[in-house]
Amino acid sequence: MDILIWGGAAISVVGLLGLVYCIFRVAKAKRANLGDDALREAVKKVVPINLGALFLSVIGLMMVILGVFLG
C-alpha cells in the first residue's frame, strides 16, 4: 500500500503546483491593469487548468486515504 500512498501524494503535489500556477497567472493578469473584458478572457483561459489541478489534488488525496485504510 506504500505505492498507493506515495503515488497519491505525488499526484496531489502535481495538482497543488497546478493551483499555484493558476494563482500566479491570474495575479499577473490583474497586475497588468487589463480592461474588464481582457481580464475576463484571461481568467476564462485559466479556469480549465484550475479545475484539472483541483481534480488531480482530490484524486491524489483519495489515493492516500485509501492506501492508509487498506494498509
C-alpha positions in Angstrom: 0.0 0.0 0.0 3.0 2.3 0.2 2.9 2.7 -3.6 -0.7 3.9 -3.4 0.2 6.4 -0.6 3.3 7.8 -2.3 1.7 7.8 -5.7 -1.3 9.7 -4.3 1.0 12.1 -2.6 2.9 12.7 -5.8 -0.4 13.3 -7.7 -1.6 15.7 -5.0 1.7 17.7 -5.3 1.3 18.0 -9.1 -2.3 19.3 -8.5 -1.0 21.7 -5.9 1.6 23.0 -8.3 -1.1 23.5 -10.9 -3.2 25.5 -8.5 -0.2 27.7 -7.6 0.4 28.2 -11.3 -3.2 29.4 -11.8 -2.8 31.8 -8.9 0.3 33.4 -10.3 -1.2 33.6 -13.8 -4.3 35.4 -12.7 -2.3 37.7 -10.4 -0.1 38.5 -13.4 -3.2 39.4 -15.4 -4.5 41.6 -12.6 -1.2 43.4 -12.2 -1.2 44.1 -16.0 -4.1 46.5 -15.4 -6.1 44.9 -18.2 -9.6 46.1 -19.1 -12.6 44.2 -17.7 -13.1 42.1 -20.9 -9.5 41.2 -21.2 -9.3 40.2 -17.6 -12.3 38.0 -18.0 -10.7 36.3 -21.0 -7.5 35.7 -19.1 -9.5 34.2 -16.2 -11.5 32.1 -18.6 -8.4 30.6 -20.0 -7.2 29.6 -16.5 -10.4 28.0 -15.3 -10.0 24.6 -17.1 -6.4 24.4 -15.8 -7.6 25.2 -12.3 -10.3 22.6 -12.4 -7.9 20.0 -13.7 -5.4 20.8 -11.0 -8.1 20.6 -8.3 -9.2 17.2 -9.7 -5.7 15.9 -9.5 -5.3 17.1 -5.9 -8.6 15.4 -4.9 -7.8 12.1 -6.6 -4.3 12.1 -5.0 -5.8 12.7 -1.6 -8.3 9.9 -2.2 -5.5 7.6 -3.1 -3.6 8.5 0.1 -6.6 7.9 2.3 -7.4 4.6 0.5 -3.8 3.5 1.0 -3.9 4.3 4.7 -7.2 2.5 5.2 -6.0 -0.6 3.3 -2.5 -0.6 4.8 
